[in-house]
Amino acid sequence: MISKSRKTKETDITISLELYGKGDSNIDTGVGFLDHMLESFSKHSLIDMNIKCVGDTHIDDHHSVEDVGIVLGSLIADAIYPAQNIERFGSANIVMDEACVSCDLDLSNRPYLVYESDVAGKVGNFDTELVEEFFRALVLNARISTHIITLRGRNKHHIIEASFKALAVAIRRAITKNERVGIPSTKDVL
């Protein structure tokens, strides 16, 4: 289990994770919908996570959501790189009722995000525009090239949850151990 903390005027965050865990989590970000998404992410990635965030949610959820993504992404990078004896590439199409979301990624050590989703408005009190902010913070700090594309769907909750699950399963597949791969790059470094 590795850990990282980050404290600013807006948030105080501590996260620990075990990359090859069982999907166990203990999450309290102060943002209920984010907690639900991260519990799902942990379960389907099989990454054990403990997350505690105290943020300025009296203003709004933006700082907490983005900063949790920053710290979690940074910790994932610490656990993955230098990449060796793993598949490196992962993909998943996840269905949740009428929604289907695709995630394709490369543990390339070169961050990039393509996020295509028409989700707008709120789910409960949660601003759906924060989903992209979270994914951007996570993949930039984890240094993962990631494409998350909504293929279909109407229900905002279903689309967002399918997005988190698709990312989780794609990461789980990309970190799958494969001793034959060695360093998974023709450059001999990632």
Salt bridges, closest charged atoms under 4 A:
GLU10 OE2 - HIS63 NE2 3.26
ASP28 OD2 - LYS52 NZ 2.75
ASP56 OD2 - HIS63 ND1 2.85
GLU66 OE1 - HIS62 NE2 3.38
ASP67 OD2 - ARG6 NH1 3.14
ASP78 OD2 - LYS4 NZ 2.79
ASP97 OD2 - HIS158 NE2 3.35
GLU98 OE1 - HIS158 ND1 2.75
ASP106 OD1 - ARG88 NE 2.57
ASP127 OD1 - LYS122 NZ 2.60
GLU132 OE2 - ARG136 NH2 2.91
GLU133 OE2 - ARG136 NH1 3.94
GLU161 OE1 - HIS36 NE2 3.29
GLU161 OE1 - HIS157 NE2 3.07
GLU161 OE2 - LYS165 NZ 3.33
